[in-house]
Amino acid sequence: MSKKTSILIILGIIIVIIGGLIFFYFSSSNKTENITGPTTTSNPFGNNTTNTVSTTTTIHTNNGMPSAGDQKSLAALTQIYRNPTSGSVFFINKDNQNTLRFVDRAVGNIYEYIQNSQSGEVQRITNTTIPKTQEAVWSNLGNNLILRYLDNATDNISSFSAKINISTSSIDTTPGNLSGVFLSSNIKQLVISPKGDRVFGLVDKSDKSGTYGFIENLDGSGKKIIFDSQISYWNIAWPKDNIITFTTKPNYKDSGLLYFFNPQTYSFDRIIGDITGMSTLVNKDASLVAYSYSINNIINLDVYDVKNRINNNLKLPTLSDKCVWGNINSKILYCAIPQNINTDNYPDVWYQGVESFNDNIWKIDTETGDIKLLYMIGSNEVNNIDAFNLVISADDQYIAFMNKNDLSLWLLQIK
């Protein structure tokens, strides 16, 4: 073989190698790599490893339900009232319709929203003026409530136990009025019984050595002191006729305690405790407790089974103040869960208004662990909604809540 022929063969081999490398490079650069992640996880909100917990694109739910990154929705959200409100309640009216009643915070007038098969409408049903009503505590029947406000003349907290008087005639459409009595002054907290016939309230002792609790009828009669404590700072609720819940007021650096108090036997039973920054929400049969707590400047929410004394370890990044238990199924929990959370001293900074959230609404089956996105706030409205004071209809089809940013009232219809 001549030298010239050998050189040509070597050049040919080099050209083939270079051509192959060029083909491989362009083929691989145009290829898309498909990575398939898990569709379910025991903690659908991910694990926090940075200073911000994002629940917008990392949430995956069970059974193929949409993540928060999807634009699909299992509910419809409507602003019912743009002005500040003080509290609301659902009940079924005489025509078997879901009815929502609420109080205008500025003047104390009561409004009613009736959801029917065609459209809902808001109308004022009372014209009794009670300015600057800070809180409205409703009975489950929707006909009685307690309006609470600060008396500017005395600097005392006033609690007016009121009955709604409106005409039942279809011809008379004029607003009704309120009648009632004033309860004791400076009641720190009060709740109405599930049957809607009694009130339990907490008042500071005159010597500031603690708190006493009293029970009485809605008309102010039959008052009786049934509770005495050296602790002054309690949050109370009345989920079941024979159980009033006592939770120490939460603080980001202090351990909290939850007790069940029986107003019939006066027994006081510890349920859970030694949990930092704890706030609680007990379902209507007092079998489950949704409780939030703070750890490493982040909030988490779990559910405690009272009978079996076990936790389900949901670790949802939200507060119990932003949840409500179902009525038809008392094991279903509905929660407003922030899309993003900065690390901070929770829950204090949220109560103080230092931190504010923009939420999504979720449905949690605490028995099966199934978690579904109901509504992604911001998909159809421009408002940032920090939901709290959630109430639910008797058929679990409607949830009303206030926006903590402006105290407006919103209605979520579950499809």
Stockholm file with secondary structure:
# STOCKHOLM 1.0

chainA/1-415         MSKKTSILIILGIIIVIIGGLIFFYFSSSNKTENITGPTTTSNPFGNNTTNTVSTTTTIHTNNGMPSAGDQKSLAALTQIYRNPTSGSVFFINKDNQNTLRFVDRAVGNIYEYIQNSQSGEVQRITNTTIPKTQEAVWSNLGNNLILRYLDNATDNISSFSAKINISTSSIDTTPGNLSGVFLSSNIKQLVISPKGDRVFGLVDKSDKSGTYGFIENLDGSGKKIIFDSQISYWNIAWPKDNIITFTTKPNYKDSGLLYFFNPQTYSFDRIIGDITGMSTLVNKDASLVAYSYSINNIINLDVYDVKNRINNNLKLPTLSDKCVWGNINSKILYCAIPQNINTDNYPDVWYQGVESFNDNIWKIDTETGDIKLLYMIGSNEVNNIDAFNLVISADDQYIAFMNKNDLSLWLLQIK
#=GR chainA/1-415 SS CCHHHHHHHHHHHHHHHHHHHHHHHHHHHTCCCCCCCCSCCSSTTCCCCSSEEECSSSCCCGGGCCCTTSCCCSEEEEEEECSCEEEEEEEECTTSCEEEEEEETTTCCEEEEEECSSCCEEEECBCCCCSSCCEEEECTTSSEEEEEEEETTTTEEEEEEEEEECCCCSSCCSCBEEEEEECCTTCSEEEECTTSSEEEEEEECTTSSCEEEEEEETTSCSCEEEEEESCCCEEEEEEETTEEEEEECCCTTSEEEEEEECTTTCCEEEEEEEEETCEEEECTTSSEEEEEEEETTEEEEEEEETTTTEECCCCBSSCGGGEEECSSCTTEEEEEEESEEECCSTTHHHHTTSSCCCEEEEEEETTTCCEEEEEETTSSCCCCCCEEEEEECTTSCEEEEEETTTCCEEEEEEC
#=GC SS_cons         CCHHHHHHHHHHHHHHHHHHHHHHHHHHHTCCCCCCCCSCCSSTTCCCCSSEEECSSSCCCGGGCCCTTSCCCSEEEEEEECSCEEEEEEEECTTSCEEEEEEETTTCCEEEEEECSSCCEEEECBCCCCSSCCEEEECTTSSEEEEEEEETTTTEEEEEEEEEECCCCSSCCSCBEEEEEECCTTCSEEEECTTSSEEEEEEECTTSSCEEEEEEETTSCSCEEEEEESCCCEEEEEEETTEEEEEECCCTTSEEEEEEECTTTCCEEEEEEEEETCEEEECTTSSEEEEEEEETTEEEEEEEETTTTEECCCCBSSCGGGEEECSSCTTEEEEEEESEEECCSTTHHHHTTSSCCCEEEEEEETTTCCEEEEEETTSSCCCCCCEEEEEECTTSCEEEEEETTTCCEEEEEEC
//
